[in-house]
Amino acid sequence: LSIFILLQFKAFSQVETIPADNYIYDFLKNLSVKGIISNYDDMVLPLSKRNIINFLNEAEKRKLLLSDNEKEQLEKFRIKLDIEKSNDAVNLTDILPGEIRSFLEKNKAKYLYSYKDSSLNLYTNPILENDFIYSQNEHGTTNLVSYGLKMYGSYSDWFGFYVSASNGYQSGNRMVAELDQAVNQSFTFNNTRINYFDNTEGYARIEKGNIGLEIGRERVLWGRGINKLIISNNAPVFDFIKFNAVFGIFTIDFLHGWLTQPVFRTYDSSLNNYVQNKNPKYIAASRFGINLSNNVSFGVSQVIIYANRPIELAYLNPFLFLESAQRSLNDLDNSFLAFDARYKIINGLELSSIINFDD
């Protein structure tokens, strides 16, 4: 049983991505299966706000086909993403204490602080979360409080950035607290054994036309279905560089990520002491996709896991057959090949599948 209370204002610039675990993707997937929007594919997430807005605008044009609940959700997303030009955002910093209730009830995008001019957009939002968890198996409860700040920004229509930093405090049963993914993956909480857990994410992203390039740290999902087969929601957030492009019916996605390995201790005779070290570990993935129509698409993903040496230049090339490349590098690495397909039989019924081959 989990009781979750969240106070968090969100803003998005045109270039930046919308978090991969945001429920807007479930909404868009539903509209895609029903035939309300076209050319939507959630094989690799997250997507940029520009793409999301295009899908929401398409849904707005076909609003008569939506249910009352879907119409309500669509309107909420359009407000949150500040799509309506006439819908001026409101800032918490601009109101008096007695106007808090009016601020929360306003049907507009809400920020702690925002700044806009002809070329620069900047948004700042607080993070304040309280998560109370009861576990019958562990016979205990825990309370998790997180606080911090997020900042989003974009320059012109081609550059966007995002930074988030938060700290958290845990009280109650520590084993129950580890049911929360963020706490379970926190080095501070698990290795120092103190009741705090911190987190930071951020990236810089360039997007021009149908080509995007990003360097950063945020949640990435890769695969079909609820539990993504290649990179799922169970994996910790990691640092990466990412490239994506669309050329007509063809799509290319590429990612190179820096993974974390356990720390080990070695004895340094010059220092007469033990020192901590960790070996490097990386993931490289690319996908070539073909969208034959709004109803049929398929793709091929190749993945390499390698470790204990510097970065291989071959694995930074999105236009390369990675399995052949790793064999030419003395066949040291673990490679995968995955085939995915999506077929919408009729509006309301879609089949999707992914098959993964491990060498």
BAFIDO-14839 format. One record per residue (C-alpha): x, y, z; residue number from 1; residue in one letter. Coordinates in nm, 3 decimals. Layout:
<recs>
X	Y	Z	NUM	A
...
</recs>
This chain:
<recs>
0.000	0.000	0.000	1	L
0.141	0.335	-0.096	2	S
-0.006	0.677	-0.021	3	I
0.157	0.942	-0.234	4	F
0.129	1.320	-0.193	5	I
0.305	1.542	-0.445	6	L
0.348	1.916	-0.481	7	L
0.551	1.978	-0.792	8	Q
0.518	2.241	-1.063	9	F
0.637	2.139	-1.408	10	K
0.744	2.334	-1.714	11	A
0.884	2.229	-2.048	12	F
1.057	2.420	-2.325	13	S
1.014	2.326	-2.690	14	Q
1.350	2.149	-2.724	15	V
1.370	1.960	-2.398	16	E
1.235	1.613	-2.337	17	T
0.935	1.512	-2.128	18	I
1.040	1.249	-1.867	19	P
1.009	0.892	-1.992	20	A
0.798	0.785	-1.693	21	D
0.544	1.067	-1.740	22	N
0.189	0.933	-1.778	23	Y
0.138	1.147	-2.089	24	I
0.294	0.861	-2.288	25	Y
0.020	0.622	-2.174	26	D
-0.236	0.877	-2.289	27	F
-0.073	0.917	-2.631	28	L
-0.037	0.540	-2.672	29	K
-0.408	0.499	-2.610	30	N
-0.491	0.766	-2.870	31	L
-0.255	0.602	-3.118	32	S
-0.414	0.257	-3.080	33	V
-0.759	0.412	-3.124	34	K
-0.645	0.583	-3.445	35	G
-0.684	0.938	-3.310	36	I
-0.319	1.031	-3.370	37	I
-0.080	0.897	-3.632	38	S
0.288	0.799	-3.646	39	N
0.328	0.772	-3.267	40	Y
0.595	0.526	-3.153	41	D
0.706	0.470	-2.792	42	D
0.991	0.227	-2.873	43	M
1.250	0.479	-2.747	44	V
1.156	0.731	-2.476	45	L
1.163	1.014	-2.384	46	P
1.041	1.237	-2.666	47	L
1.087	1.611	-2.698	48	S
0.813	1.855	-2.608	49	K
0.793	1.961	-2.974	50	R
0.691	1.609	-3.075	51	N
0.446	1.577	-2.786	52	I
0.279	1.908	-2.878	53	I
0.235	1.793	-3.237	54	N
0.051	1.481	-3.116	55	F
-0.167	1.682	-2.876	56	L
-0.254	1.932	-3.149	57	N
-0.351	1.643	-3.377	58	E
-0.575	1.506	-3.101	59	A
-0.728	1.851	-3.053	60	E
-0.832	1.858	-3.420	61	K
-1.010	1.523	-3.375	62	R
-1.155	1.608	-3.036	63	K
-1.504	1.489	-3.133	64	L
-1.372	1.131	-3.136	65	L
-1.252	1.150	-2.775	66	L
-1.442	1.038	-2.468	67	S
-1.528	1.292	-2.200	68	D
-1.242	1.164	-1.983	69	N
-0.996	1.186	-2.274	70	E
-1.110	1.541	-2.352	71	K
-1.046	1.637	-1.991	72	E
-0.700	1.477	-1.995	73	Q
-0.616	1.647	-2.325	74	L
-0.709	1.986	-2.184	75	E
-0.497	1.928	-1.873	76	K
-0.193	1.834	-2.083	77	F
-0.238	2.138	-2.308	78	R
-0.245	2.360	-2.000	79	I
0.055	2.194	-1.835	80	K
0.261	2.224	-2.152	81	L
0.146	2.584	-2.199	82	D
0.036	2.517	-2.558	83	I
-0.228	2.791	-2.577	84	E
-0.056	3.120	-2.659	85	K
-0.335	3.311	-2.486	86	S
-0.294	3.103	-2.172	87	N
-0.032	3.311	-1.989	88	D
0.148	3.119	-1.717	89	A
0.131	3.231	-1.354	90	V
0.425	3.245	-1.111	91	N
0.409	3.158	-0.743	92	L
0.659	3.440	-0.680	93	T
0.410	3.696	-0.812	94	D
0.128	3.630	-0.565	95	I
0.060	3.720	-0.205	96	L
0.014	3.455	0.066	97	P
-0.362	3.510	0.072	98	G
-0.387	3.432	-0.298	99	E
-0.242	3.079	-0.281	100	I
-0.580	2.912	-0.323	101	R
-0.664	3.127	-0.624	102	S
-0.322	3.046	-0.772	103	F
-0.379	2.670	-0.740	104	L
-0.727	2.693	-0.894	105	E
-0.624	2.896	-1.199	106	K
-0.659	2.708	-1.525	107	N
-0.308	2.799	-1.637	108	K
0.044	2.659	-1.633	109	A
0.200	2.722	-1.293	110	K
0.567	2.786	-1.211	111	Y
0.763	2.902	-0.913	112	L
0.929	3.151	-1.146	113	Y
0.945	3.192	-1.524	114	S
1.116	3.429	-1.762	115	Y
1.051	3.472	-2.135	116	K
1.184	3.701	-2.401	117	D
1.233	3.679	-2.776	118	S
1.498	3.407	-2.753	119	S
1.526	3.278	-2.392	120	L
1.275	3.076	-2.188	121	N
1.356	2.992	-1.826	122	L
1.141	2.809	-1.571	123	Y
1.213	2.723	-1.208	124	T
1.002	2.480	-1.009	125	N
1.017	2.342	-0.655	126	P
1.017	1.974	-0.565	127	I
0.827	1.877	-0.252	128	L
0.719	1.514	-0.223	129	E
0.592	1.305	0.064	130	N
0.553	0.930	0.016	131	D
0.409	0.713	0.295	132	F
0.449	0.337	0.238	133	I
0.303	0.048	0.436	134	Y
0.429	-0.305	0.370	135	S
0.238	-0.604	0.500	136	Q
0.528	-0.837	0.420	137	N
0.781	-0.631	0.617	138	E
0.529	-0.546	0.892	139	H
0.625	-0.183	0.891	140	G
0.585	0.165	0.750	141	T
0.816	0.435	0.621	142	T
0.784	0.800	0.533	143	N
0.992	0.957	0.255	144	L
1.022	1.334	0.218	145	V
1.202	1.485	-0.082	146	S
1.278	1.851	-0.146	147	Y
1.472	2.033	-0.412	148	G
1.458	2.246	-0.723	149	L
1.423	2.200	-1.099	150	K
1.522	2.443	-1.370	151	M
1.428	2.419	-1.737	152	Y
1.534	2.645	-2.017	153	G
1.562	2.690	-2.391	154	S
1.736	2.929	-2.623	155	Y
1.573	3.008	-2.955	156	S
1.417	2.695	-3.109	157	D
1.722	2.469	-3.110	158	W
1.884	2.448	-2.763	159	F
1.734	2.327	-2.437	160	G
1.867	2.237	-2.093	161	F
1.742	2.092	-1.766	162	Y
1.887	2.052	-1.417	163	V
1.732	1.893	-1.111	164	S
1.872	1.846	-0.761	165	A
1.692	1.704	-0.460	166	S
1.758	1.559	-0.119	167	N
1.539	1.325	0.078	168	G
1.491	1.209	0.435	169	Y
1.360	0.869	0.542	170	Q
1.196	0.785	0.873	171	S
1.057	0.450	0.984	172	G
1.145	0.103	0.856	173	N
1.451	0.110	0.627	174	R
1.359	-0.220	0.456	175	M
1.019	-0.078	0.361	176	V
1.189	0.237	0.232	177	A
1.386	0.025	-0.016	178	E
1.058	-0.062	-0.190	179	L
1.086	0.284	-0.340	180	D
1.305	0.268	-0.652	181	Q
1.484	0.597	-0.591	182	A
1.576	0.495	-0.235	183	V
1.674	0.142	-0.338	184	N
1.920	0.281	-0.595	185	Q
2.059	0.556	-0.369	186	S
2.429	0.524	-0.284	187	F
2.390	0.761	0.012	188	T
2.110	0.560	0.170	189	F
2.253	0.212	0.111	190	N
2.628	0.259	0.147	191	N
2.664	0.526	0.414	192	T
2.363	0.384	0.606	193	R
2.231	0.731	0.691	194	I
1.864	0.814	0.644	195	N
1.912	1.045	0.347	196	Y
1.883	0.987	-0.026	197	F
1.978	1.244	-0.289	198	D
1.928	1.262	-0.663	199	N
2.035	1.481	-0.954	200	T
1.950	1.481	-1.323	201	E
2.023	1.716	-1.608	202	G
2.108	1.749	-1.974	203	Y
2.185	1.981	-2.262	204	A
1.997	1.909	-2.585	205	R
2.021	2.040	-2.941	206	I
1.731	1.980	-3.176	207	E
1.702	2.117	-3.526	208	K
1.446	1.989	-3.772	209	G
1.431	1.611	-3.741	210	N
1.773	1.568	-3.579	211	I
1.846	1.573	-3.205	212	G
2.166	1.544	-3.000	213	L
2.176	1.523	-2.621	214	E
2.428	1.478	-2.342	215	I
2.297	1.425	-1.993	216	G
2.147	1.207	-1.722	217	R
1.778	1.120	-1.720	218	E
1.548	0.820	-1.738	219	R
1.569	0.637	-2.074	220	V
1.332	0.357	-2.180	221	L
1.403	0.134	-2.481	222	W
1.176	-0.147	-2.596	223	G
0.815	-0.252	-2.655	224	R
0.540	-0.316	-2.403	225	G
0.504	-0.218	-2.038	226	I
0.835	-0.370	-1.926	227	N
1.086	-0.245	-2.181	228	K
1.315	-0.531	-2.275	229	L
1.635	-0.346	-2.365	230	I
1.642	-0.059	-2.111	231	I
1.364	-0.079	-1.854	232	S
1.248	0.139	-1.569	233	N
1.433	-0.096	-1.329	234	N
1.773	0.030	-1.443	235	A
1.929	0.318	-1.248	236	P
1.949	0.655	-1.420	237	V
2.286	0.683	-1.595	238	F
2.492	0.934	-1.793	239	D
2.477	0.916	-2.171	240	F
2.509	1.081	-2.507	241	I
2.214	1.029	-2.739	242	K
2.140	1.094	-3.105	243	F
1.817	1.057	-3.300	244	N
1.711	1.140	-3.654	245	A
1.410	1.096	-3.880	246	V
1.448	1.069	-4.257	247	F
1.107	1.017	-4.414	248	G
0.989	0.670	-4.313	249	I
1.328	0.586	-4.159	250	F
1.436	0.654	-3.798	251	T
1.772	0.621	-3.627	252	I
1.826	0.619	-3.250	253	D
2.165	0.591	-3.083	254	F
2.283	0.594	-2.721	255	L
2.615	0.548	-2.544	256	H
2.586	0.527	-2.167	257	G
2.823	0.520	-1.870	258	W
2.714	0.252	-1.620	259	L
2.818	0.209	-1.257	260	T
3.012	-0.089	-1.127	261	Q
3.068	-0.190	-0.762	262	P
3.366	-0.035	-0.584	263	V
3.661	-0.255	-0.491	264	F
3.961	-0.191	-0.266	265	R
4.327	-0.240	-0.355	266	T
4.638	-0.198	-0.145	267	Y
4.870	0.089	-0.249	268	D
5.219	0.025	-0.109	269	S
5.329	0.385	-0.174	270	S
5.048	0.512	0.047	271	L
5.064	0.216	0.283	272	N
4.687	0.206	0.271	273	N
4.390	0.068	0.078	274	Y
4.234	0.282	-0.195	275	V
3.893	0.253	-0.356	276	Q
3.850	0.199	-0.729	277	N
3.583	0.103	-0.977	278	K
3.616	-0.037	-1.326	279	N
3.445	0.146	-1.614	280	P
3.140	-0.011	-1.776	281	K
2.944	0.109	-2.078	282	Y
2.637	0.040	-2.289	283	I
2.605	0.125	-2.658	284	A
2.273	0.087	-2.839	285	A
2.138	0.183	-3.177	286	S
1.814	0.118	-3.361	287	R
1.719	0.146	-3.726	288	F
1.342	0.169	-3.771	289	G
1.105	0.174	-4.066	290	I
0.751	0.311	-4.044	291	N
0.580	0.160	-4.348	292	L
0.251	0.325	-4.253	293	S
0.061	0.450	-3.952	294	N
-0.036	0.087	-3.886	295	N
0.290	-0.100	-3.947	296	V
0.644	-0.038	-3.825	297	S
0.943	-0.248	-3.736	298	F
1.304	-0.202	-3.635	299	G
1.635	-0.362	-3.548	300	V
1.824	-0.271	-3.230	301	S
2.184	-0.364	-3.155	302	Q
2.331	-0.341	-2.805	303	V
2.684	-0.379	-2.674	304	I
2.787	-0.405	-2.307	305	I
3.160	-0.360	-2.248	306	Y
3.380	-0.284	-1.950	307	A
3.725	-0.259	-1.791	308	N
3.885	-0.042	-2.060	309	R
3.859	0.306	-2.215	310	P
3.575	0.406	-2.446	311	I
3.583	0.238	-2.786	312	E
3.545	0.484	-3.074	313	L
3.364	0.220	-3.281	314	A
3.082	0.212	-3.026	315	Y
3.031	0.588	-3.061	316	L
2.936	0.549	-3.426	317	N
2.556	0.532	-3.481	318	P
2.606	0.418	-3.842	319	F
2.791	0.093	-3.778	320	L
2.707	-0.277	-3.742	321	F
2.816	-0.318	-3.379	322	L
2.836	-0.699	-3.373	323	E
3.089	-0.700	-3.654	324	S
3.276	-0.412	-3.492	325	A
3.307	-0.593	-3.158	326	Q
3.439	-0.904	-3.330	327	R
3.707	-0.694	-3.497	328	S
3.798	-0.571	-3.145	329	L
3.887	-0.930	-3.045	330	N
3.533	-1.035	-2.950	331	D
3.560	-0.923	-2.586	332	L
3.213	-0.782	-2.535	333	D
2.855	-0.891	-2.478	334	N
2.635	-0.807	-2.775	335	S
2.261	-0.832	-2.834	336	F
2.041	-0.807	-3.140	337	L
1.670	-0.727	-3.107	338	A
1.391	-0.722	-3.364	339	F
1.072	-0.530	-3.286	340	D
0.745	-0.490	-3.475	341	A
0.415	-0.309	-3.431	342	R
0.096	-0.382	-3.625	343	Y
-0.237	-0.210	-3.570	344	K
-0.498	-0.454	-3.704	345	I
-0.792	-0.217	-3.662	346	I
-0.850	0.098	-3.459	347	N
-0.853	-0.017	-3.099	348	G
-0.645	-0.332	-3.150	349	L
-0.267	-0.331	-3.186	350	E
-0.009	-0.610	-3.167	351	L
0.352	-0.544	-3.077	352	S
0.646	-0.772	-3.013	353	S
1.020	-0.768	-2.954	354	I
1.262	-1.061	-2.979	355	I
1.608	-1.032	-2.825	356	N
1.905	-1.251	-2.928	357	F
2.208	-1.274	-2.697	358	D
2.533	-1.395	-2.857	359	D
</recs>
